[in-house]
């Protein structure tokens, strides 16, 4: 059952960002107008010897927080949509990617960041 009739609005990463030094969000990074990746991702790819023009990518969707953007009550949570370079694949299907902050992070093949509810339930039954 869907919670909202209309789809969640999708936005590219902003061109500027707020940085909280005590709590860095790996899924945020300022992206220059017309650029494929953030500066953090370009620097990390240069360190790793990856070519930004040919690197394989996955499109990731990250929910926008209320701290970042306002949206009306009763409407879907906006989503940032961005590409992340794929660094590797795991046996469980997850992808190792470079987040917009230039950190190595795991995502699901469909680009979702959070664990699926069915997988979370499987873990609960396995451990509980």
MODELLER restraints for C-alpha pairs under 7 A, 6 or more apart:
rsr = mdl.restraints
at = mdl.atoms
rsr.add(forms.Gaussian(group=physical.xy_distance, feature=features.Distance(at['CA:4:A'], at['CA:75:A']), mean=6.87, stdev=0.5))
rsr.add(forms.Gaussian(group=physical.xy_distance, feature=features.Distance(at['CA:4:A'], at['CA:76:A']), mean=6.35, stdev=0.5))
rsr.add(forms.Gaussian(group=physical.xy_distance, feature=features.Distance(at['CA:7:A'], at['CA:76:A']), mean=6.91, stdev=0.5))
rsr.add(forms.Gaussian(group=physical.xy_distance, feature=features.Distance(at['CA:8:A'], at['CA:76:A']), mean=4.95, stdev=0.5))
rsr.add(forms.Gaussian(group=physical.xy_distance, feature=features.Distance(at['CA:8:A'], at['CA:77:A']), mean=5.97, stdev=0.5))
rsr.add(forms.Gaussian(group=physical.xy_distance, feature=features.Distance(at['CA:8:A'], at['CA:78:A']), mean=5.42, stdev=0.5))
rsr.add(forms.Gaussian(group=physical.xy_distance, feature=features.Distance(at['CA:8:A'], at['CA:79:A']), mean=6.67, stdev=0.5))
rsr.add(forms.Gaussian(group=physical.xy_distance, feature=features.Distance(at['CA:9:A'], at['CA:78:A']), mean=4.89, stdev=0.5))
rsr.add(forms.Gaussian(group=physical.xy_distance, feature=features.Distance(at['CA:9:A'], at['CA:79:A']), mean=6.22, stdev=0.5))
rsr.add(forms.Gaussian(group=physical.xy_distance, feature=features.Distance(at['CA:10:A'], at['CA:78:A']), mean=5.93, stdev=0.5))
rsr.add(forms.Gaussian(group=physical.xy_distance, feature=features.Distance(at['CA:10:A'], at['CA:79:A']), mean=4.85, stdev=0.5))
rsr.add(forms.Gaussian(group=physical.xy_distance, feature=features.Distance(at['CA:10:A'], at['CA:80:A']), mean=5.75, stdev=0.5))
rsr.add(forms.Gaussian(group=physical.xy_distance, feature=features.Distance(at['CA:10:A'], at['CA:81:A']), mean=6.28, stdev=0.5))
rsr.add(forms.Gaussian(group=physical.xy_distance, feature=features.Distance(at['CA:11:A'], at['CA:79:A']), mean=6.18, stdev=0.5))
rsr.add(forms.Gaussian(group=physical.xy_distance, feature=features.Distance(at['CA:11:A'], at['CA:80:A']), mean=4.85, stdev=0.5))
rsr.add(forms.Gaussian(group=physical.xy_distance, feature=features.Distance(at['CA:11:A'], at['CA:81:A']), mean=5.94, stdev=0.5))
rsr.add(forms.Gaussian(group=physical.xy_distance, feature=features.Distance(at['CA:12:A'], at['CA:80:A']), mean=5.44, stdev=0.5))
rsr.add(forms.Gaussian(group=physical.xy_distance, feature=features.Distance(at['CA:12:A'], at['CA:81:A']), mean=5.30, stdev=0.5))
rsr.add(forms.Gaussian(group=physical.xy_distance, feature=features.Distance(at['CA:12:A'], at['CA:82:A']), mean=6.16, stdev=0.5))
rsr.add(forms.Gaussian(group=physical.xy_distance, feature=features.Distance(at['CA:13:A'], at['CA:30:A']), mean=6.49, stdev=0.5))
rsr.add(forms.Gaussian(group=physical.xy_distance, feature=features.Distance(at['CA:13:A'], at['CA:31:A']), mean=6.04, stdev=0.5))
rsr.add(forms.Gaussian(group=physical.xy_distance, feature=features.Distance(at['CA:13:A'], at['CA:80:A']), mean=5.88, stdev=0.5))
rsr.add(forms.Gaussian(group=physical.xy_distance, feature=features.Distance(at['CA:13:A'], at['CA:81:A']), mean=6.89, stdev=0.5))
rsr.add(forms.Gaussian(group=physical.xy_distance, feature=features.Distance(at['CA:13:A'], at['CA:82:A']), mean=6.67, stdev=0.5))
rsr.add(forms.Gaussian(group=physical.xy_distance, feature=features.Distance(at['CA:14:A'], at['CA:30:A']), mean=5.67, stdev=0.5))
rsr.add(forms.Gaussian(group=physical.xy_distance, feature=features.Distance(at['CA:14:A'], at['CA:31:A']), mean=6.16, stdev=0.5))
rsr.add(forms.Gaussian(group=physical.xy_distance, feature=features.Distance(at['CA:15:A'], at['CA:30:A']), mean=4.75, stdev=0.5))
rsr.add(forms.Gaussian(group=physical.xy_distance, feature=features.Distance(at['CA:15:A'], at['CA:31:A']), mean=4.88, stdev=0.5))
rsr.add(forms.Gaussian(group=physical.xy_distance, feature=features.Distance(at['CA:15:A'], at['CA:32:A']), mean=5.47, stdev=0.5))
rsr.add(forms.Gaussian(group=physical.xy_distance, feature=features.Distance(at['CA:15:A'], at['CA:33:A']), mean=6.71, stdev=0.5))
rsr.add(forms.Gaussian(group=physical.xy_distance, feature=features.Distance(at['CA:16:A'], at['CA:30:A']), mean=4.86, stdev=0.5))
rsr.add(forms.Gaussian(group=physical.xy_distance, feature=features.Distance(at['CA:17:A'], at['CA:29:A']), mean=6.46, stdev=0.5))
rsr.add(forms.Gaussian(group=physical.xy_distance, feature=features.Distance(at['CA:17:A'], at['CA:30:A']), mean=5.50, stdev=0.5))
rsr.add(forms.Gaussian(group=physical.xy_distance, feature=features.Distance(at['CA:26:A'], at['CA:99:A']), mean=5.91, stdev=0.5))
rsr.add(forms.Gaussian(group=physical.xy_distance, feature=features.Distance(at['CA:26:A'], at['CA:100:A']), mean=6.45, stdev=0.5))
rsr.add(forms.Gaussian(group=physical.xy_distance, feature=features.Distance(at['CA:26:A'], at['CA:101:A']), mean=4.94, stdev=0.5))
rsr.add(forms.Gaussian(group=physical.xy_distance, feature=features.Distance(at['CA:26:A'], at['CA:103:A']), mean=6.39, stdev=0.5))
rsr.add(forms.Gaussian(group=physical.xy_distance, feature=features.Distance(at['CA:27:A'], at['CA:99:A']), mean=5.65, stdev=0.5))
rsr.add(forms.Gaussian(group=physical.xy_distance, feature=features.Distance(at['CA:27:A'], at['CA:100:A']), mean=5.51, stdev=0.5))
rsr.add(forms.Gaussian(group=physical.xy_distance, feature=features.Distance(at['CA:27:A'], at['CA:101:A']), mean=6.35, stdev=0.5))
rsr.add(forms.Gaussian(group=physical.xy_distance, feature=features.Distance(at['CA:28:A'], at['CA:100:A']), mean=5.49, stdev=0.5))
rsr.add(forms.Gaussian(group=physical.xy_distance, feature=features.Distance(at['CA:28:A'], at['CA:101:A']), mean=5.99, stdev=0.5))
rsr.add(forms.Gaussian(group=physical.xy_distance, feature=features.Distance(at['CA:29:A'], at['CA:38:A']), mean=6.18, stdev=0.5))
rsr.add(forms.Gaussian(group=physical.xy_distance, feature=features.Distance(at['CA:29:A'], at['CA:100:A']), mean=4.98, stdev=0.5))
rsr.add(forms.Gaussian(group=physical.xy_distance, feature=features.Distance(at['CA:29:A'], at['CA:101:A']), mean=5.29, stdev=0.5))
rsr.add(forms.Gaussian(group=physical.xy_distance, feature=features.Distance(at['CA:30:A'], at['CA:38:A']), mean=6.05, stdev=0.5))
rsr.add(forms.Gaussian(group=physical.xy_distance, feature=features.Distance(at['CA:31:A'], at['CA:37:A']), mean=6.47, stdev=0.5))
rsr.add(forms.Gaussian(group=physical.xy_distance, feature=features.Distance(at['CA:31:A'], at['CA:38:A']), mean=4.61, stdev=0.5))
rsr.add(forms.Gaussian(group=physical.xy_distance, feature=features.Distance(at['CA:32:A'], at['CA:38:A']), mean=6.90, stdev=0.5))
rsr.add(forms.Gaussian(group=physical.xy_distance, feature=features.Distance(at['CA:37:A'], at['CA:83:A']), mean=6.99, stdev=0.5))
rsr.add(forms.Gaussian(group=physical.xy_distance, feature=features.Distance(at['CA:38:A'], at['CA:100:A']), mean=5.81, stdev=0.5))
rsr.add(forms.Gaussian(group=physical.xy_distance, feature=features.Distance(at['CA:40:A'], at['CA:100:A']), mean=6.46, stdev=0.5))
rsr.add(forms.Gaussian(group=physical.xy_distance, feature=features.Distance(at['CA:40:A'], at['CA:101:A']), mean=5.37, stdev=0.5))
rsr.add(forms.Gaussian(group=physical.xy_distance, feature=features.Distance(at['CA:40:A'], at['CA:102:A']), mean=4.74, stdev=0.5))
rsr.add(forms.Gaussian(group=physical.xy_distance, feature=features.Distance(at['CA:41:A'], at['CA:98:A']), mean=6.43, stdev=0.5))
rsr.add(forms.Gaussian(group=physical.xy_distance, feature=features.Distance(at['CA:41:A'], at['CA:100:A']), mean=5.89, stdev=0.5))
rsr.add(forms.Gaussian(group=physical.xy_distance, feature=features.Distance(at['CA:41:A'], at['CA:101:A']), mean=6.61, stdev=0.5))
rsr.add(forms.Gaussian(group=physical.xy_distance, feature=features.Distance(at['CA:41:A'], at['CA:102:A']), mean=4.55, stdev=0.5))
rsr.add(forms.Gaussian(group=physical.xy_distance, feature=features.Distance(at['CA:44:A'], at['CA:102:A']), mean=5.69, stdev=0.5))
rsr.add(forms.Gaussian(group=physical.xy_distance, feature=features.Distance(at['CA:55:A'], at['CA:85:A']), mean=6.16, stdev=0.5))
rsr.add(forms.Gaussian(group=physical.xy_distance, feature=features.Distance(at['CA:56:A'], at['CA:85:A']), mean=5.81, stdev=0.5))
rsr.add(forms.Gaussian(group=physical.xy_distance, feature=features.Distance(at['CA:56:A'], at['CA:86:A']), mean=5.64, stdev=0.5))
rsr.add(forms.Gaussian(group=physical.xy_distance, feature=features.Distance(at['CA:57:A'], at['CA:83:A']), mean=6.01, stdev=0.5))
rsr.add(forms.Gaussian(group=physical.xy_distance, feature=features.Distance(at['CA:57:A'], at['CA:84:A']), mean=5.32, stdev=0.5))
rsr.add(forms.Gaussian(group=physical.xy_distance, feature=features.Distance(at['CA:57:A'], at['CA:85:A']), mean=4.36, stdev=0.5))
rsr.add(forms.Gaussian(group=physical.xy_distance, feature=features.Distance(at['CA:57:A'], at['CA:86:A']), mean=5.23, stdev=0.5))
rsr.add(forms.Gaussian(group=physical.xy_distance, feature=features.Distance(at['CA:58:A'], at['CA:83:A']), mean=5.60, stdev=0.5))
rsr.add(forms.Gaussian(group=physical.xy_distance, feature=features.Distance(at['CA:58:A'], at['CA:84:A']), mean=5.54, stdev=0.5))
rsr.add(forms.Gaussian(group=physical.xy_distance, feature=features.Distance(at['CA:58:A'], at['CA:85:A']), mean=6.65, stdev=0.5))
rsr.add(forms.Gaussian(group=physical.xy_distance, feature=features.Distance(at['CA:58:A'], at['CA:86:A']), mean=6.70, stdev=0.5))
rsr.add(forms.Gaussian(group=physical.xy_distance, feature=features.Distance(at['CA:58:A'], at['CA:111:A']), mean=6.19, stdev=0.5))
rsr.add(forms.Gaussian(group=physical.xy_distance, feature=features.Distance(at['CA:59:A'], at['CA:81:A']), mean=6.77, stdev=0.5))
rsr.add(forms.Gaussian(group=physical.xy_distance, feature=features.Distance(at['CA:59:A'], at['CA:82:A']), mean=5.59, stdev=0.5))
rsr.add(forms.Gaussian(group=physical.xy_distance, feature=features.Distance(at['CA:59:A'], at['CA:83:A']), mean=4.47, stdev=0.5))
rsr.add(forms.Gaussian(group=physical.xy_distance, feature=features.Distance(at['CA:59:A'], at['CA:84:A']), mean=6.41, stdev=0.5))
rsr.add(forms.Gaussian(group=physical.xy_distance, feature=features.Distance(at['CA:59:A'], at['CA:111:A']), mean=5.52, stdev=0.5))
rsr.add(forms.Gaussian(group=physical.xy_distance, feature=features.Distance(at['CA:60:A'], at['CA:81:A']), mean=5.74, stdev=0.5))
rsr.add(forms.Gaussian(group=physical.xy_distance, feature=features.Distance(at['CA:60:A'], at['CA:82:A']), mean=5.48, stdev=0.5))
rsr.add(forms.Gaussian(group=physical.xy_distance, feature=features.Distance(at['CA:60:A'], at['CA:83:A']), mean=5.99, stdev=0.5))
rsr.add(forms.Gaussian(group=physical.xy_distance, feature=features.Distance(at['CA:60:A'], at['CA:84:A']), mean=6.84, stdev=0.5))
rsr.add(forms.Gaussian(group=physical.xy_distance, feature=features.Distance(at['CA:60:A'], at['CA:111:A']), mean=4.20, stdev=0.5))
rsr.add(forms.Gaussian(group=physical.xy_distance, feature=features.Distance(at['CA:60:A'], at['CA:112:A']), mean=6.08, stdev=0.5))
rsr.add(forms.Gaussian(group=physical.xy_distance, feature=features.Distance(at['CA:61:A'], at['CA:79:A']), mean=6.14, stdev=0.5))
rsr.add(forms.Gaussian(group=physical.xy_distance, feature=features.Distance(at['CA:61:A'], at['CA:80:A']), mean=5.65, stdev=0.5))
rsr.add(forms.Gaussian(group=physical.xy_distance, feature=features.Distance(at['CA:61:A'], at['CA:81:A']), mean=4.66, stdev=0.5))
rsr.add(forms.Gaussian(group=physical.xy_distance, feature=features.Distance(at['CA:61:A'], at['CA:82:A']), mean=6.74, stdev=0.5))
rsr.add(forms.Gaussian(group=physical.xy_distance, feature=features.Distance(at['CA:61:A'], at['CA:111:A']), mean=6.23, stdev=0.5))
rsr.add(forms.Gaussian(group=physical.xy_distance, feature=features.Distance(at['CA:61:A'], at['CA:112:A']), mean=6.03, stdev=0.5))
rsr.add(forms.Gaussian(group=physical.xy_distance, feature=features.Distance(at['CA:62:A'], at['CA:79:A']), mean=5.48, stdev=0.5))
rsr.add(forms.Gaussian(group=physical.xy_distance, feature=features.Distance(at['CA:62:A'], at['CA:80:A']), mean=5.20, stdev=0.5))
rsr.add(forms.Gaussian(group=physical.xy_distance, feature=features.Distance(at['CA:62:A'], at['CA:81:A']), mean=6.60, stdev=0.5))
rsr.add(forms.Gaussian(group=physical.xy_distance, feature=features.Distance(at['CA:62:A'], at['CA:113:A']), mean=6.96, stdev=0.5))
rsr.add(forms.Gaussian(group=physical.xy_distance, feature=features.Distance(at['CA:63:A'], at['CA:77:A']), mean=6.69, stdev=0.5))
rsr.add(forms.Gaussian(group=physical.xy_distance, feature=features.Distance(at['CA:63:A'], at['CA:78:A']), mean=6.19, stdev=0.5))
rsr.add(forms.Gaussian(group=physical.xy_distance, feature=features.Distance(at['CA:63:A'], at['CA:79:A']), mean=4.48, stdev=0.5))
rsr.add(forms.Gaussian(group=physical.xy_distance, feature=features.Distance(at['CA:63:A'], at['CA:80:A']), mean=6.26, stdev=0.5))
rsr.add(forms.Gaussian(group=physical.xy_distance, feature=features.Distance(at['CA:64:A'], at['CA:77:A']), mean=6.80, stdev=0.5))
rsr.add(forms.Gaussian(group=physical.xy_distance, feature=features.Distance(at['CA:64:A'], at['CA:78:A']), mean=5.56, stdev=0.5))
rsr.add(forms.Gaussian(group=physical.xy_distance, feature=features.Distance(at['CA:64:A'], at['CA:79:A']), mean=5.30, stdev=0.5))
rsr.add(forms.Gaussian(group=physical.xy_distance, feature=features.Distance(at['CA:64:A'], at['CA:80:A']), mean=6.32, stdev=0.5))
rsr.add(forms.Gaussian(group=physical.xy_distance, feature=features.Distance(at['CA:84:A'], at['CA:97:A']), mean=5.93, stdev=0.5))
rsr.add(forms.Gaussian(group=physical.xy_distance, feature=features.Distance(at['CA:84:A'], at['CA:98:A']), mean=5.64, stdev=0.5))
rsr.add(forms.Gaussian(group=physical.xy_distance, feature=features.Distance(at['CA:84:A'], at['CA:99:A']), mean=6.00, stdev=0.5))
rsr.add(forms.Gaussian(group=physical.xy_distance, feature=features.Distance(at['CA:85:A'], at['CA:97:A']), mean=5.49, stdev=0.5))
rsr.add(forms.Gaussian(group=physical.xy_distance, feature=features.Distance(at['CA:85:A'], at['CA:98:A']), mean=5.56, stdev=0.5))
rsr.add(forms.Gaussian(group=physical.xy_distance, feature=features.Distance(at['CA:86:A'], at['CA:95:A']), mean=6.63, stdev=0.5))
rsr.add(forms.Gaussian(group=physical.xy_distance, feature=features.Distance(at['CA:86:A'], at['CA:96:A']), mean=5.95, stdev=0.5))
rsr.add(forms.Gaussian(group=physical.xy_distance, feature=features.Distance(at['CA:86:A'], at['CA:97:A']), mean=4.46, stdev=0.5))
rsr.add(forms.Gaussian(group=physical.xy_distance, feature=features.Distance(at['CA:86:A'], at['CA:98:A']), mean=6.76, stdev=0.5))
rsr.add(forms.Gaussian(group=physical.xy_distance, feature=features.Distance(at['CA:87:A'], at['CA:96:A']), mean=5.31, stdev=0.5))
rsr.add(forms.Gaussian(group=physical.xy_distance, feature=features.Distance(at['CA:87:A'], at['CA:97:A']), mean=5.25, stdev=0.5))
rsr.add(forms.Gaussian(group=physical.xy_distance, feature=features.Distance(at['CA:88:A'], at['CA:95:A']), mean=5.90, stdev=0.5))
rsr.add(forms.Gaussian(group=physical.xy_distance, feature=features.Distance(at['CA:88:A'], at['CA:96:A']), mean=5.00, stdev=0.5))
rsr.add(forms.Gaussian(group=physical.xy_distance, feature=features.Distance(at['CA:89:A'], at['CA:95:A']), mean=4.61, stdev=0.5))
rsr.add(forms.Gaussian(group=physical.xy_distance, feature=features.Distance(at['CA:89:A'], at['CA:96:A']), mean=5.97, stdev=0.5))
rsr.add(forms.Gaussian(group=physical.xy_distance, feature=features.Distance(at['CA:93:A'], at['CA:108:A']), mean=6.81, stdev=0.5))
rsr.add(forms.Gaussian(group=physical.xy_distance, feature=features.Distance(at['CA:93:A'], at['CA:109:A']), mean=6.63, stdev=0.5))
rsr.add(forms.Gaussian(group=physical.xy_distance, feature=features.Distance(at['CA:94:A'], at['CA:106:A']), mean=6.20, stdev=0.5))
rsr.add(forms.Gaussian(group=physical.xy_distance, feature=features.Distance(at['CA:94:A'], at['CA:107:A']), mean=5.53, stdev=0.5))
rsr.add(forms.Gaussian(group=physical.xy_distance, feature=features.Distance(at['CA:94:A'], at['CA:108:A']), mean=4.61, stdev=0.5))
rsr.add(forms.Gaussian(group=physical.xy_distance, feature=features.Distance(at['CA:94:A'], at['CA:109:A']), mean=5.90, stdev=0.5))
rsr.add(forms.Gaussian(group=physical.xy_distance, feature=features.Distance(at['CA:95:A'], at['CA:106:A']), mean=5.45, stdev=0.5))
rsr.add(forms.Gaussian(group=physical.xy_distance, feature=features.Distance(at['CA:95:A'], at['CA:107:A']), mean=5.31, stdev=0.5))
rsr.add(forms.Gaussian(group=physical.xy_distance, feature=features.Distance(at['CA:95:A'], at['CA:108:A']), mean=6.08, stdev=0.5))
rsr.add(forms.Gaussian(group=physical.xy_distance, feature=features.Distance(at['CA:95:A'], at['CA:109:A']), mean=6.28, stdev=0.5))
rsr.add(forms.Gaussian(group=physical.xy_distance, feature=features.Distance(at['CA:96:A'], at['CA:104:A']), mean=6.49, stdev=0.5))
rsr.add(forms.Gaussian(group=physical.xy_distance, feature=features.Distance(at['CA:96:A'], at['CA:105:A']), mean=5.64, stdev=0.5))
rsr.add(forms.Gaussian(group=physical.xy_distance, feature=features.Distance(at['CA:96:A'], at['CA:106:A']), mean=4.67, stdev=0.5))
rsr.add(forms.Gaussian(group=physical.xy_distance, feature=features.Distance(at['CA:96:A'], at['CA:107:A']), mean=6.68, stdev=0.5))
rsr.add(forms.Gaussian(group=physical.xy_distance, feature=features.Distance(at['CA:97:A'], at['CA:104:A']), mean=5.60, stdev=0.5))
rsr.add(forms.Gaussian(group=physical.xy_distance, feature=features.Distance(at['CA:97:A'], at['CA:105:A']), mean=5.42, stdev=0.5))
rsr.add(forms.Gaussian(group=physical.xy_distance, feature=features.Distance(at['CA:97:A'], at['CA:106:A']), mean=6.13, stdev=0.5))
rsr.add(forms.Gaussian(group=physical.xy_distance, feature=features.Distance(at['CA:98:A'], at['CA:104:A']), mean=4.82, stdev=0.5))
rsr.add(forms.Gaussian(group=physical.xy_distance, feature=features.Distance(at['CA:98:A'], at['CA:105:A']), mean=6.27, stdev=0.5))
rsr.add(forms.Gaussian(group=physical.xy_distance, feature=features.Distance(at['CA:99:A'], at['CA:105:A']), mean=6.27, stdev=0.5))
rsr.add(forms.Gaussian(group=physical.xy_distance, feature=features.Distance(at['CA:107:A'], at['CA:113:A']), mean=4.97, stdev=0.5))
